[in-house]
Amino acid sequence: MGRIIEDRELSLDVEEDESDFTDALLKSIIADPSVTRDTIIYMLEDFIGGHSAIGNLVMISLGYVALNPEVGVQIQAEIDRVTERKRPVTLFDKEHLPYTMAVLFETLRYSSSPIVPHVATEDVAVSQYGITKGTVVFINNYKLNTSEKYWENPKQFDPTRFLDETPEMSESGTRYRLKKNLPHFLPFSIGKRTCIGQNLVRGFGFVMLASIMQNYNISCTDPSSIKMYPACVALPPEAFPLTLTPRNPLE
């Protein structure tokens, strides 16, 4: 990353408009001496990490769809009902596709990892444990995500755990809505320094998964070849051997 920044700095023309975010960051060094090259590297690593997490999350979600064909059928039925197979899925459909979002959340529940560190700003006691000022602290969201105290059959892939049944059918033709503000579901950590890419992951991850499912059936010839590991969204396993079969084109 440092070498990339150095190469871009050598080719930077301060008189020209910025061509991308990296150029803007490099110009900020000139305008504000308090901004250092290390600051730029850390910021770019955060953004790149967010982008890679999207692809990882979608890949893992598709792996679960291949292992649970009924999940794919329900995603496609929901998408077809909302779009009437006349248009592509957009980000604005997110509120009308609760089951599809629930699949992403269920994937995050099992695959998210404690990636955002915090630091204790003062001495504090948590239960019977003493934590001194300056201690690096992680939220153990993996333990929360897999605890039988909060989840029924936590090792089972079940998107419906994130859905509430509604008494009346919505305009989009579903009787379900996403559960909100689950206090024990913290895939992006907690506090002021949560994952800055969480909205990016939710939004782009939804569009990518829904678009793929709208246009393809997902399967695998050998389910045993798909190995799912907990807390792996940041560092996923090798790519899954999936088969994507085109569905009928949109009208």
Backbone bond lengths (Angstrom), bond angles and torsions (degrees), N, CA, C in turn:
res aa  C-N    CA-C-N  psi(-1)  N-CA   C-N-CA  omega(-1)  CA-C   N-CA-C  phi
1 M - - - 1.460 - - 1.529 110.45 -
2 G 1.341 116.81 -41.27 1.458 120.28 179.03 1.516 112.32 -61.13
3 R 1.342 116.77 -39.89 1.461 120.49 179.55 1.526 111.15 -66.32
4 I 1.331 116.48 -37.40 1.467 120.38 177.74 1.527 110.29 -62.40
5 I 1.339 116.13 -43.86 1.462 120.49 179.31 1.527 110.34 -62.51
6 E 1.333 117.34 -42.76 1.461 120.75 -179.88 1.521 110.95 -62.50
7 D 1.333 117.90 -43.40 1.466 121.18 179.44 1.524 111.02 -62.88
8 R 1.330 116.22 -42.57 1.462 119.39 179.95 1.528 111.18 -67.76
9 E 1.323 116.92 -33.50 1.464 120.86 -179.93 1.524 110.80 -67.05
10 L 1.329 116.91 -37.15 1.461 120.93 179.60 1.524 111.73 -66.52
11 S 1.328 116.92 -32.16 1.466 120.71 -177.66 1.525 112.94 -95.77
12 L 1.329 117.40 3.17 1.462 120.92 -176.04 1.528 110.96 -72.05
13 D 1.323 115.99 131.21 1.463 122.85 174.13 1.524 107.68 -108.78
14 V 1.321 116.27 106.60 1.468 119.64 -174.19 1.519 112.18 -68.65
15 E 1.340 117.62 -16.91 1.464 120.19 -179.78 1.527 112.27 -84.47
16 E 1.317 116.93 -19.47 1.463 120.91 -178.62 1.524 110.53 -89.81
17 D 1.343 115.60 158.95 1.462 120.39 175.10 1.523 110.01 -66.27
18 E 1.320 115.87 150.67 1.460 120.29 179.00 1.527 110.29 -65.29
19 S 1.323 115.79 135.81 1.468 119.56 177.95 1.518 111.88 -89.22
20 D 1.330 117.64 -19.08 1.456 120.72 179.50 1.529 109.43 -163.20
21 F 1.328 114.71 -175.87 1.463 121.23 -176.30 1.526 111.61 -65.00
22 T 1.322 117.31 -34.19 1.467 120.62 179.93 1.521 111.01 -63.79
23 D 1.340 117.05 -42.72 1.463 120.15 176.69 1.526 111.28 -59.52
24 A 1.330 116.11 -42.43 1.465 120.11 179.95 1.526 111.07 -62.44
25 L 1.325 116.53 -40.40 1.462 119.97 178.55 1.526 111.44 -66.33
26 L 1.332 116.86 -40.77 1.461 119.98 179.96 1.528 111.27 -65.21
27 K 1.325 116.66 -37.85 1.464 119.35 177.24 1.524 111.42 -66.88
28 S 1.319 116.02 -28.39 1.464 118.93 -179.87 1.527 111.21 -67.15
29 I 1.341 117.63 -25.75 1.467 120.48 176.27 1.525 109.92 -63.32
30 I 1.331 115.36 -39.46 1.464 120.00 -179.47 1.526 110.57 -70.28
31 A 1.340 115.81 -40.64 1.467 120.10 -176.67 1.524 112.66 -76.78
32 D 1.326 116.81 -29.64 1.469 120.70 -175.27 1.526 109.21 -136.01
33 P 1.318 117.77 102.29 1.475 120.86 -177.80 1.526 114.00 -60.43
34 S 1.341 117.45 -19.06 1.469 119.04 179.79 1.524 111.91 -72.35
35 V 1.336 116.89 -16.96 1.462 121.17 176.85 1.529 108.31 -85.17
36 T 1.309 116.96 124.49 1.461 121.47 -177.35 1.521 111.08 -110.10
37 R 1.322 114.64 170.17 1.463 119.80 177.19 1.528 110.93 -63.34
38 D 1.324 116.71 -35.01 1.468 119.92 177.07 1.527 111.00 -62.43
39 T 1.343 116.51 -38.59 1.466 119.94 177.66 1.519 110.61 -58.45
40 I 1.325 116.22 -43.98 1.460 120.89 -179.92 1.522 110.80 -63.59
41 I 1.322 116.36 -43.70 1.468 119.88 179.88 1.521 110.67 -60.57
42 Y 1.333 117.17 -44.76 1.466 120.27 -179.50 1.523 111.11 -63.10
43 M 1.339 117.10 -41.29 1.464 120.33 -179.28 1.527 111.11 -65.84
44 L 1.320 116.67 -42.78 1.465 119.76 179.32 1.521 111.15 -66.19
45 E 1.324 117.16 -37.53 1.463 119.83 177.66 1.523 110.65 -62.32
46 D 1.343 116.96 -37.62 1.465 120.17 177.46 1.522 110.87 -63.27
47 F 1.345 116.69 -44.50 1.457 119.35 -178.49 1.526 111.41 -68.70
48 I 1.329 116.63 -43.28 1.465 119.63 179.64 1.520 110.23 -63.59
49 G 1.334 116.49 -39.94 1.462 119.96 177.57 1.512 111.72 -59.85
50 G 1.342 116.80 -39.83 1.461 119.98 178.39 1.515 112.14 -63.92
51 H 1.343 116.82 -40.69 1.462 119.60 179.94 1.525 111.60 -67.27
52 S 1.316 117.52 -42.38 1.466 119.40 -179.16 1.519 110.85 -66.73
53 A 1.338 117.01 -33.53 1.466 120.01 179.40 1.519 111.52 -63.41
54 I 1.333 117.41 -32.48 1.466 120.58 179.53 1.525 109.87 -63.10
55 G 1.330 116.32 -51.71 1.461 119.55 179.45 1.515 111.99 -61.61
56 N 1.334 116.60 -40.38 1.464 119.90 178.73 1.519 111.24 -62.25
57 L 1.343 116.21 -44.77 1.462 120.67 -178.44 1.522 111.34 -62.91
58 V 1.324 117.08 -43.65 1.467 120.28 -179.73 1.521 110.49 -66.12
59 M 1.337 117.24 -41.42 1.461 120.06 178.98 1.527 110.78 -60.88
60 I 1.329 116.89 -44.80 1.460 120.03 -179.86 1.525 110.48 -66.26
61 S 1.340 117.14 -38.78 1.468 120.75 177.72 1.522 110.83 -60.85
62 L 1.324 116.81 -43.75 1.465 120.37 178.89 1.527 110.72 -64.96
63 G 1.322 116.74 -33.94 1.458 119.30 175.25 1.510 111.73 -62.08
64 Y 1.332 116.54 -41.95 1.466 120.09 177.22 1.525 111.25 -66.56
65 V 1.321 117.32 -36.18 1.469 120.26 176.80 1.525 110.14 -62.76
66 A 1.334 116.53 -42.38 1.462 119.80 179.21 1.525 111.39 -63.69
67 L 1.325 116.42 -36.16 1.467 120.25 179.66 1.525 112.38 -78.95
68 N 1.325 116.58 -20.01 1.471 121.74 -178.55 1.526 108.62 -130.25
69 P 1.338 118.78 77.73 1.468 121.83 -174.16 1.521 113.91 -54.66
70 E 1.337 117.69 -31.35 1.465 119.63 -179.43 1.525 111.43 -64.71
71 V 1.333 117.10 -26.76 1.464 120.58 176.83 1.523 109.97 -66.74
72 G 1.328 116.55 -44.15 1.458 120.30 177.97 1.512 112.35 -62.27
73 V 1.322 116.86 -39.19 1.468 120.94 178.64 1.525 110.32 -61.59
74 Q 1.321 116.89 -42.35 1.466 120.16 -178.89 1.526 111.78 -70.08
75 I 1.328 116.93 -37.70 1.469 119.40 176.22 1.523 109.86 -60.46
76 Q 1.333 116.57 -48.57 1.458 120.41 -176.95 1.521 112.04 -65.94
77 A 1.320 117.29 -37.31 1.466 120.09 177.99 1.524 110.38 -63.54
78 E 1.322 116.49 -40.89 1.463 120.63 179.76 1.526 110.68 -66.39
79 I 1.327 116.64 -45.27 1.465 120.66 -179.95 1.523 110.82 -63.57
80 D 1.324 117.36 -44.97 1.464 120.92 -179.03 1.523 111.14 -63.19
81 R 1.313 116.33 -35.60 1.465 119.95 -179.90 1.529 110.88 -66.74
82 V 1.316 116.56 -39.31 1.462 120.47 -177.31 1.528 111.82 -78.23
83 T 1.320 117.53 -42.83 1.469 120.79 -176.36 1.516 113.01 -91.07
84 E 1.338 117.11 -13.26 1.471 122.72 -175.86 1.523 111.00 55.30
85 R 1.332 115.66 22.84 1.474 123.24 -179.48 1.529 112.33 53.59
86 K 1.328 114.34 34.18 1.464 119.65 -179.97 1.528 112.50 -113.08
87 R 1.329 116.92 -8.98 1.470 120.16 -176.96 1.523 109.69 -156.39
88 P 1.315 117.21 159.19 1.466 119.87 176.33 1.532 111.31 -70.91
89 V 1.303 115.27 158.09 1.463 120.98 174.26 1.531 109.28 -70.20
90 T 1.328 116.74 142.89 1.462 121.89 175.45 1.526 109.57 -125.66
91 L 1.314 115.44 171.16 1.459 120.48 178.67 1.526 111.39 -61.87
92 F 1.337 116.33 -28.40 1.465 120.11 -178.99 1.529 112.42 -69.93
93 D 1.316 117.67 -11.88 1.468 120.95 178.50 1.526 112.19 -83.62
94 K 1.309 117.40 -5.65 1.469 120.81 -172.09 1.523 111.94 -56.72
95 E 1.321 117.63 -41.77 1.458 120.74 -178.11 1.523 112.23 -68.82
96 H 1.336 116.57 -20.65 1.462 120.67 -177.22 1.526 112.93 -99.41
97 L 1.320 116.39 1.28 1.468 120.79 -179.59 1.529 109.43 -123.89
98 P 1.327 117.31 64.43 1.470 120.09 -175.52 1.519 113.55 -63.92
99 Y 1.333 117.73 -35.05 1.466 118.48 -178.47 1.529 110.48 -67.43
100 T 1.334 116.67 -40.55 1.460 120.03 178.51 1.525 110.77 -61.34
101 M 1.335 116.65 -43.02 1.464 119.95 176.61 1.523 111.00 -65.09
102 A 1.326 116.74 -36.28 1.464 120.38 179.24 1.529 110.98 -63.59
103 V 1.328 116.86 -33.95 1.465 120.22 176.54 1.532 110.04 -63.99
104 L 1.333 116.89 -42.97 1.464 119.81 176.65 1.527 111.39 -62.21
105 F 1.328 116.56 -43.55 1.459 120.04 -179.59 1.526 111.55 -65.07
106 E 1.319 116.38 -40.06 1.463 119.16 179.48 1.528 110.35 -66.51
107 T 1.334 116.61 -35.92 1.461 119.90 174.77 1.525 110.42 -64.37
108 L 1.329 116.50 -43.52 1.465 120.46 177.85 1.522 111.70 -63.40
109 R 1.320 115.87 -36.28 1.470 118.86 -178.80 1.521 110.70 -57.09
110 Y 1.300 116.79 -42.02 1.464 120.16 -175.76 1.528 112.53 -88.34
111 S 1.340 116.77 -28.59 1.467 118.67 -170.36 1.525 114.40 -105.16
112 S 1.342 118.92 -12.65 1.465 118.93 -178.57 1.524 110.43 -70.50
113 S 1.331 114.90 151.11 1.461 120.15 -175.97 1.527 109.85 -131.26
114 P 1.331 117.91 158.11 1.471 120.88 179.32 1.517 111.13 -75.33
115 I 1.338 116.76 89.13 1.465 120.60 -171.79 1.518 113.56 -105.28
116 V 1.337 118.90 -14.11 1.466 120.66 -175.77 1.531 109.54 -104.77
117 P 1.329 118.10 110.15 1.473 119.69 -179.18 1.524 112.17 -80.44
118 H 1.308 115.99 151.33 1.453 123.26 173.07 1.531 107.76 -122.61
119 V 1.321 116.60 164.74 1.460 121.88 177.43 1.523 108.66 -129.10
120 A 1.319 116.66 131.41 1.462 120.77 177.40 1.528 109.38 -67.80
121 T 1.328 116.69 125.63 1.466 121.03 -178.31 1.526 112.68 -89.06
122 E 1.322 116.45 -6.47 1.463 121.15 177.06 1.517 108.83 -158.65
123 D 1.312 116.66 163.51 1.463 120.96 175.35 1.526 108.86 -65.37
124 V 1.328 116.24 135.60 1.461 119.74 -177.45 1.520 108.88 -151.10
125 A 1.322 116.00 155.16 1.461 121.82 175.53 1.518 108.77 -113.20
126 V 1.329 116.76 129.24 1.459 123.18 175.70 1.522 106.88 -116.33
127 S 1.330 115.76 113.36 1.465 121.02 -170.40 1.531 107.80 54.67
128 Q 1.318 117.46 -123.67 1.466 119.16 -178.92 1.524 112.39 -98.17
129 Y 1.347 116.72 10.17 1.455 119.92 -175.66 1.529 110.51 -104.60
130 G 1.329 116.17 135.87 1.451 121.45 176.81 1.516 110.94 -96.18
131 I 1.323 116.70 132.53 1.462 122.56 179.08 1.523 107.59 -120.67
132 T 1.319 116.72 119.35 1.459 120.82 -177.01 1.524 111.02 -85.32
133 K 1.306 115.45 153.90 1.456 121.76 178.42 1.529 110.40 -56.07
134 G 1.323 116.05 135.60 1.459 121.09 -179.67 1.513 114.49 93.94
135 T 1.330 117.58 -5.69 1.466 120.91 179.66 1.528 110.35 -72.37
136 V 1.330 116.49 133.45 1.464 120.83 175.34 1.525 108.65 -77.18
137 V 1.324 116.06 130.39 1.461 121.64 -174.66 1.528 109.56 -126.43
138 F 1.318 116.14 135.04 1.460 121.93 173.23 1.525 109.35 -114.51
139 I 1.328 116.47 143.41 1.455 121.24 170.19 1.523 107.67 -80.66
140 N 1.317 117.56 120.39 1.462 121.22 -177.40 1.526 109.57 -80.96
141 N 1.354 115.09 72.93 1.468 117.94 -178.09 1.523 112.26 -69.48
142 Y 1.324 117.83 -22.53 1.465 118.65 176.33 1.526 110.47 -62.36
143 K 1.317 116.58 -43.21 1.463 120.02 178.67 1.520 110.46 -63.21
144 L 1.327 116.84 -41.80 1.463 120.28 177.41 1.523 111.18 -63.39
145 N 1.321 116.15 -41.30 1.463 120.83 -174.12 1.520 113.63 -72.83
146 T 1.323 117.52 -18.02 1.467 119.82 -175.49 1.526 112.71 -121.12
147 S 1.320 116.57 13.35 1.461 120.24 -177.25 1.528 111.24 -83.35
148 E 1.322 116.66 132.16 1.461 120.96 175.91 1.528 111.66 -67.68
149 K 1.309 116.16 -14.44 1.466 120.01 176.99 1.526 110.87 -66.52
150 Y 1.325 116.73 -31.23 1.465 120.77 -175.28 1.525 113.62 -111.72
151 W 1.330 117.41 -21.86 1.458 120.47 -174.17 1.521 110.10 -129.48
152 E 1.298 116.18 133.03 1.458 120.72 174.26 1.522 108.89 -79.41
153 N 1.326 116.41 130.02 1.469 121.93 -177.54 1.536 110.86 48.92
154 P 1.320 118.45 62.92 1.464 121.20 -173.14 1.523 114.59 -62.81
155 K 1.325 118.39 -21.17 1.462 120.05 179.73 1.523 112.57 -83.96
156 Q 1.307 116.91 -6.32 1.462 121.64 179.64 1.524 109.73 -91.81
157 F 1.333 116.89 137.39 1.465 121.11 177.15 1.521 108.51 -81.78
158 D 1.322 116.81 110.16 1.465 121.53 -174.06 1.527 110.22 -143.67
159 P 1.335 118.05 92.25 1.469 120.71 -179.30 1.522 113.76 -60.71
160 T 1.334 118.42 -24.42 1.467 119.86 -175.98 1.525 112.28 -66.63
161 R 1.330 117.90 -13.59 1.469 119.44 177.75 1.537 110.62 -65.52
162 F 1.321 117.10 -16.76 1.466 121.11 178.77 1.529 112.65 -99.74
163 L 1.332 117.02 10.50 1.462 120.61 -176.18 1.517 111.42 -118.45
164 D 1.317 114.89 144.89 1.458 122.81 170.77 1.519 108.17 -112.37
165 E 1.330 115.97 139.81 1.462 119.26 176.52 1.525 109.04 -84.20
166 T 1.320 116.19 134.09 1.460 121.61 -179.17 1.524 109.92 -100.61
167 P 1.332 118.06 150.80 1.465 120.34 -178.08 1.518 113.60 -68.48
168 E 1.331 116.57 -27.35 1.455 120.11 -178.40 1.519 109.98 -124.01
169 M 1.322 114.97 151.47 1.455 120.13 179.25 1.529 109.69 -73.96
170 S 1.310 116.80 137.63 1.458 121.28 179.93 1.523 110.64 -79.51
171 E 1.337 115.87 174.94 1.457 120.42 179.43 1.523 111.67 -62.55
172 S 1.321 116.81 -28.12 1.463 120.17 -179.48 1.524 112.56 -83.35
173 G 1.336 117.02 0.28 1.457 120.21 175.36 1.503 115.13 86.94
174 T 1.316 118.17 21.21 1.459 120.54 178.88 1.519 110.65 -120.95
175 R 1.306 115.77 152.21 1.461 121.10 176.34 1.529 111.40 -104.06
176 Y 1.303 116.35 16.52 1.459 119.52 -177.32 1.526 110.72 -121.95
177 R 1.313 114.51 153.30 1.452 121.03 173.15 1.524 107.84 -141.35
178 L 1.315 115.19 154.25 1.461 119.70 179.97 1.522 111.04 -69.46
179 K 1.317 115.19 137.84 1.459 119.25 170.80 1.529 108.28 -69.77
180 K 1.310 116.08 142.14 1.454 120.30 -178.16 1.527 110.86 -119.86
181 N 1.334 113.39 149.91 1.469 120.74 172.99 1.527 113.10 58.35
182 L 1.340 115.74 45.13 1.460 118.89 172.87 1.530 108.05 -71.03
183 P 1.329 119.16 114.97 1.469 120.43 -172.91 1.522 113.98 -66.36
184 H 1.334 117.44 -20.32 1.463 120.41 -177.85 1.528 112.43 -100.01
185 F 1.335 117.65 5.49 1.467 120.94 178.23 1.522 108.00 -108.36
186 L 1.336 116.41 101.67 1.465 122.09 -174.08 1.530 110.23 -129.35
187 P 1.333 118.44 63.14 1.466 119.39 -176.38 1.520 113.68 -67.80
188 F 1.343 117.30 -19.24 1.466 120.47 -178.42 1.525 112.16 -111.87
189 S 1.321 116.86 23.09 1.456 124.02 -178.10 1.530 109.87 73.41
190 I 1.330 117.10 -160.63 1.466 121.38 -173.31 1.524 109.09 -151.15
191 G 1.314 116.24 160.25 1.454 120.79 177.86 1.516 112.71 93.12
192 K 1.336 115.56 -169.04 1.462 120.56 -176.88 1.525 112.09 -67.65
193 R 1.318 117.00 -27.21 1.464 119.78 -177.38 1.523 110.67 -106.46
194 T 1.314 116.00 54.14 1.456 119.05 171.73 1.525 108.32 -73.95
195 C 1.305 116.79 173.21 1.465 121.51 179.11 1.528 109.67 -60.60
196 I 1.341 117.57 120.65 1.460 120.24 -176.46 1.526 111.84 -70.71
197 G 1.319 117.09 -15.25 1.458 119.50 -178.53 1.514 114.28 -97.15
198 Q 1.343 117.75 12.52 1.459 118.91 -173.15 1.524 113.06 -63.61
199 N 1.339 118.24 -39.11 1.461 119.40 178.41 1.522 110.92 -68.96
200 L 1.326 116.05 -34.88 1.460 120.85 175.94 1.520 110.33 -63.12
201 V 1.318 116.51 -44.64 1.464 121.03 -179.84 1.526 110.64 -64.46
202 R 1.336 116.63 -45.80 1.463 119.75 -179.89 1.529 111.42 -62.98
203 G 1.332 116.55 -47.09 1.456 120.04 -175.48 1.514 113.44 -71.32
204 F 1.336 117.08 -57.16 1.457 120.49 -178.99 1.521 111.56 -66.95
205 G 1.340 115.95 -37.41 1.462 118.79 178.02 1.512 111.44 -60.68
206 F 1.335 116.34 -41.59 1.464 120.75 177.79 1.522 110.88 -62.09
207 V 1.332 117.55 -49.61 1.468 120.74 -177.15 1.522 110.92 -62.44
208 M 1.325 117.19 -42.50 1.461 120.00 -179.58 1.521 111.68 -64.85
209 L 1.332 116.80 -48.37 1.464 119.80 -179.22 1.518 110.82 -63.52
210 A 1.331 117.50 -46.94 1.460 120.84 -178.02 1.526 111.17 -64.38
211 S 1.327 117.54 -39.14 1.465 120.43 -179.55 1.523 111.35 -66.33
212 I 1.320 116.39 -42.44 1.466 119.65 178.13 1.520 110.54 -63.96
213 M 1.332 116.70 -45.05 1.463 120.26 -178.68 1.524 111.80 -68.39
214 Q 1.316 117.56 -29.74 1.460 120.41 177.94 1.526 111.44 -66.76
215 N 1.321 116.36 -31.47 1.459 120.25 -172.46 1.527 114.91 -107.68
216 Y 1.339 117.44 -12.56 1.461 119.37 -175.69 1.525 111.69 -139.97
217 N 1.315 115.05 148.91 1.458 121.99 165.99 1.529 107.69 -91.95
218 I 1.305 116.55 136.86 1.465 121.77 -176.00 1.524 109.41 -107.64
219 S 1.313 116.29 130.59 1.465 120.02 178.69 1.523 109.16 -150.94
220 C 1.324 115.48 173.20 1.459 120.99 174.62 1.523 107.80 -146.36
221 T 1.309 116.20 142.58 1.462 120.36 -177.84 1.522 111.89 -77.98
222 D 1.318 116.30 -25.84 1.463 120.36 -177.77 1.527 109.59 -133.91
223 P 1.342 117.96 91.26 1.471 120.33 -178.76 1.526 113.66 -55.62
224 S 1.324 117.38 -28.80 1.467 119.40 -178.85 1.528 112.15 -68.01
225 S 1.349 116.80 -14.72 1.461 120.07 179.93 1.524 112.11 -80.45
226 I 1.335 116.95 -11.57 1.462 120.92 179.21 1.523 108.55 -96.71
227 K 1.294 115.94 107.00 1.456 121.36 -179.38 1.527 109.40 -103.29
228 M 1.322 115.59 120.30 1.454 120.58 178.66 1.529 110.02 -99.81
229 Y 1.323 114.94 130.40 1.454 120.35 179.93 1.528 109.29 -120.21
230 P 1.307 118.10 142.24 1.466 120.07 179.50 1.523 111.71 -70.48
231 A 1.332 115.06 153.89 1.473 122.12 173.86 1.525 112.43 52.63
232 C 1.341 116.91 47.12 1.461 119.83 -173.38 1.525 113.61 -117.56
233 V 1.337 119.50 7.59 1.461 119.20 -173.75 1.527 111.66 -66.62
234 A 1.332 118.22 -29.66 1.460 120.63 178.33 1.526 111.34 -77.45
235 L 1.327 117.19 -35.94 1.462 122.64 178.48 1.521 107.80 -130.99
236 P 1.335 117.02 81.73 1.466 120.17 -172.91 1.518 112.36 -72.94
237 P 1.325 116.29 164.42 1.462 120.25 174.73 1.522 110.31 -71.63
238 E 1.300 116.29 -178.57 1.458 119.53 177.86 1.526 110.06 -61.69
239 A 1.334 115.93 159.67 1.460 121.23 -177.91 1.526 110.92 -57.50
240 F 1.328 115.61 147.42 1.456 120.92 -178.92 1.532 110.35 -86.77
241 P 1.331 118.20 142.93 1.473 121.40 176.75 1.530 110.43 -80.91
242 L 1.318 117.30 80.87 1.458 122.13 -176.91 1.524 110.90 -100.17
243 T 1.320 115.37 153.97 1.460 122.28 174.43 1.520 108.77 -112.17
244 L 1.335 116.94 123.89 1.455 122.39 177.60 1.523 108.58 -108.07
245 T 1.326 116.14 114.03 1.457 122.20 -179.10 1.521 109.11 -105.78
246 P 1.347 118.64 122.44 1.470 119.92 -177.38 1.526 111.89 -60.08
247 R 1.314 115.96 138.48 1.458 122.01 171.68 1.526 108.38 -87.33
248 N 1.318 116.70 178.10 1.456 119.61 175.77 1.521 109.33 -62.13
249 P 1.335 118.22 139.50 1.469 119.71 -178.91 1.522 111.79 -64.49
250 L 1.339 115.84 159.60 1.458 120.61 177.38 1.519 110.03 -65.04
251 E 1.322 115.75 152.50 1.462 120.23 -179.84 1.528 110.46 -69.12
